[in-house]
Amino acid sequence: MKKIKFKCWVENDGGKFYGPGPNELIKQIQKEGSLSKAAGKMNMSYRKAWDIVQRLNDNSGELFVILKKGGQHGGGAEVTSYALEVMREYEKMEKHFCELAKEQNEFIKLLK
């Protein structure tokens, strides 16, 4: 069965800024409370996850994630309310695009 698939992301100065990967990373950080645990859940290196968080924090008007250094009681990561709002809106947009793609039955029929 044929269906339309897409990936949607936001670019900033020609580079990817926010999309499916960063969205999932934010979701996992929120769930785990830790950047390293979130990276592990996504089979991503800690360094790559850290780079994504830094890019989000550095290229936005507000912080996405507050990283807390380790120590005697361990570190952690806190997702900001701003990041949660961005995540909700991104997922709402994705849902809208999926619904739009499902409506394109005539195009799919042409492809037999």
C-alpha positions as CSV (number, residue, x, y, z in Angstrom):
1,M,0.0,0.0,0.0
2,K,1.4,3.4,-1.0
3,K,1.2,6.3,1.3
4,I,2.8,9.8,1.5
5,K,5.6,10.2,4.0
6,F,7.5,13.3,4.9
7,K,10.0,14.8,7.4
8,C,9.6,18.4,8.5
9,W,12.1,20.5,10.2
10,V,13.0,24.2,10.8
11,E,16.2,25.6,9.4
12,N,18.2,28.4,10.7
13,D,20.8,30.0,8.3
14,G,20.6,27.0,6.0
15,G,21.3,24.4,8.8
16,K,18.8,22.1,10.5
17,F,17.6,23.6,13.8
18,Y,14.5,21.7,15.0
19,G,12.9,18.6,13.7
20,P,12.1,15.0,14.5
21,G,15.5,14.2,16.1
22,P,15.7,17.2,18.5
23,N,12.0,16.8,19.3
24,E,12.5,13.2,20.3
25,L,15.6,14.2,22.3
26,I,13.7,16.8,24.2
27,K,10.9,14.3,24.9
28,Q,13.5,11.7,26.2
29,I,15.2,14.3,28.4
30,Q,11.9,15.2,29.9
31,K,11.2,11.6,30.6
32,E,14.6,10.6,31.9
33,G,15.8,13.8,33.6
34,S,19.2,13.2,32.1
35,L,20.9,14.0,28.9
36,S,23.1,10.8,29.0
37,K,20.1,8.6,29.7
38,A,18.1,10.3,26.9
39,A,21.0,9.8,24.4
40,G,21.2,6.2,25.4
41,K,17.5,5.6,24.8
42,M,17.9,7.0,21.3
43,N,21.2,5.1,20.6
44,M,22.9,8.4,20.2
45,S,26.3,9.4,21.6
46,Y,26.3,11.8,24.5
47,R,28.4,14.2,22.5
48,K,25.8,14.4,19.7
49,A,23.0,14.9,22.1
50,W,25.0,17.6,23.9
51,D,25.7,19.3,20.6
52,I,22.0,19.3,19.7
53,V,21.0,20.8,23.1
54,Q,23.8,23.4,22.7
55,R,22.6,24.3,19.2
56,L,19.0,24.7,20.4
57,N,20.0,26.7,23.5
58,D,22.4,29.0,21.5
59,N,20.1,29.7,18.5
60,S,16.9,30.4,20.3
61,G,15.5,33.3,22.2
62,E,15.1,31.0,25.3
63,L,16.8,27.9,26.7
64,F,15.4,24.5,25.8
65,V,17.3,22.5,28.4
66,I,19.1,23.4,31.6
67,L,22.1,21.1,32.1
68,K,23.2,20.5,35.7
69,K,26.8,19.3,36.2
70,G,27.5,16.1,38.0
71,G,29.0,15.8,41.4
72,Q,28.3,14.1,44.6
73,H,24.6,13.9,43.9
74,G,24.9,13.5,40.1
75,G,23.9,15.9,37.4
76,G,20.8,16.1,35.4
77,A,18.9,17.9,32.7
78,E,15.8,20.0,33.0
79,V,13.5,20.7,30.0
80,T,12.1,24.2,30.2
81,S,8.5,25.2,29.8
82,Y,9.5,26.9,26.5
83,A,10.9,23.6,25.1
84,L,7.7,21.9,26.1
85,E,5.6,24.5,24.3
86,V,7.8,24.2,21.2
87,M,7.5,20.4,21.3
88,R,3.7,20.6,21.6
89,E,3.4,23.0,18.6
90,Y,5.8,20.9,16.5
91,E,3.8,17.7,17.2
92,K,0.6,19.6,16.4
93,M,2.1,20.7,13.1
94,E,3.3,17.2,12.3
95,K,-0.2,15.8,13.0
96,H,-1.7,18.4,10.7
97,F,0.7,17.5,7.9
98,C,-0.1,13.8,8.4
99,E,-3.8,14.5,8.1
100,L,-3.2,16.5,5.0
101,A,-1.1,13.7,3.4
102,K,-3.9,11.2,4.1
103,E,-6.3,13.4,2.2
104,Q,-4.3,13.1,-1.0
105,N,-6.0,9.9,-2.1
106,E,-6.3,11.0,-5.8
107,F,-2.6,11.4,-6.1
108,I,-1.9,8.0,-4.6
109,K,-4.5,6.4,-7.0
110,L,-2.5,7.9,-9.9
111,L,0.6,6.0,-8.8
112,K,-1.2,2.6,-9.0
